[in-house]
Amino acid sequence: MLVLNNVEVVYDHVILVLKGMSLVVPEGKVVALLGSNGAGKTTTLKAISGLLKSENGEFTDGYIEFYGERISGMEAETIVRKGIFQVMEGRRVFEHLTVEENLIAGAYTRRDRPNIRKDIDGVYEYFPRLRQLKSRTAGYLSGGEQQMLAIGRALMARPKLMLLDEPSLGLAPLLVREIFRIIKQINEDQGTTILVVEQNANIALSIADYGYIMENGRIVLDGEVDKLIDNEDVREFYLGMGDLGTRKSYRDVKHYKRRKRWLS
Amino acid sequence: MDFFLQLVITGLVVGSVYALVALGFVLIYKSSDVINFAQGEFLLVGAYIALTMVMLYNVPFLAAVALTLGFCVLLGLLVERLVLRPFIGEPVISVIMATIGLSLLMRGLVQMIWGTDTRTFPGIFSDTPIRMGELVVSSVYLWSLALAILLLVVFNLFFKYSSTGIVMRAAADDQMAALSMGISVKRIVAITWAIAAVVAAVGGILLGNINGINPTLAYIGLLVLPVVILGGLDSIPGAIVGGFTIGLLEALAGGYLDPIFGGGVKEVAPFVVLVIVLMIRPYGLFGKEIIERV
């Protein structure tokens, strides 16, 4: 469905952020993209959704295809119309609009006006909390409610592929689990393909079919989720487990860090 | 008492025109953070075009108004395309400077084409004033007030309920997020400028009917600055309330205080109130507070 091939992205003509990034998202699946801070995860999403231009980023190599059509370099609005919708990091709800107005704004690219009402109700089915809050100003919602709104707003566009940028950011663990449960449910009910970027590897891998791990602007490891979870390095660096599945003591971590710094 | 009511009516009429011009101001500020110093010139151009059509080509008044508004939509779109689009991604201050340049350019062109004499619209509204009990009000005033209020109501409904209106507010809130949802921010900004030009032109036509037109009318663009700051730079209801408040203040100060101080209070009064309001409410009366969740 979505193919990134050897994509290179440069910010401000100088800073090379993606250095030959390749990734495949199969239709109907949930794919997790993991990696540490500054690995280029968000840039990858922005490259797909066409939001790079507004941040002075540009492609220098490679291409992105959606259903076999090249979308790299297209305007963001065109890409949304083709069915790719990005839920940006930090939720970014329209603070001064009400919850319902946020949802209406999400359906901007839709041409079938009469169905919009029905879809708003559909969003309220997934997030009953939002129905109670529908005439509230979105800026005053809690972080979790805003995240629900951001995902609901994305649903309003009926995307084929949803890009989620750190949906767990700043949320309580219980809420994170709830949100990911709903993401999985959306994937199953509506067949929406999902590419989710996360720092919280545990929760992302719990709903994903396939995982990619990024470091320094390229993919360093990928595979079916079951295989990734069994991988030594993934357990060590991303799931925080030692050899025997026990949690590492902080002392070991410090020791390890010291050694790594000395090496470089 | 009569004198007072007379002043109130004058104030409301002038205030309604302020509110219209301020509305354009606020829209542009909301959608792009730009303070449009050419707003007064939009008003000027609108007024002169309507005048020319009525005087030179004998177009019926209402048709002339409709044509003028159509022209102003084009003007707004053109300005967005030629003046603003090249500034995408540049600092806001550059854009503001560009609007100052635009205002000088437009004022110069208007003076070249129409000269600097004051001109008046032919009597479109009946000369016989309307009596309301003791009160005598010229019908131009009432028409202006009614028309301005109608427009303000229409725009308010537009922003509240139409999907384009909602999307315009959304883009004003967070451009990047709007972009990510396939909302064409360029198109939104273009629509904004078109609306701003239209409301300014209506204001110009109304004022032209009341006082006649000459190029100094453009200074109303600056007079509106205290209106929008009073109401809150980014609030549509604020622009409306601010417009009427400043209009009333000017009229009352002009009527009661000017004779005592020998003139000049009328021009200063709005600013005095402005400073006091801003001391108490730095966002303006209705300005949107920056929402911070704790």
Interface residues (C-beta under 8 A of the other chain):
Chain A: S49 L51 S54 N56 A76 E77 I79 V80 R81 F85 Q86 M88 R92 V93 F94 E95 H96 L97 E101 N102 I104 A105 G106 A107 Y108 T109 T137 G139 Y140 S142 G143 R153 A157
Chain B: G89 S163 I166 V167 R169 A170 D173 D174 Q175 M176 A177 A178 L179 S180 M181 G182 I183 S184 K288 I291 R293
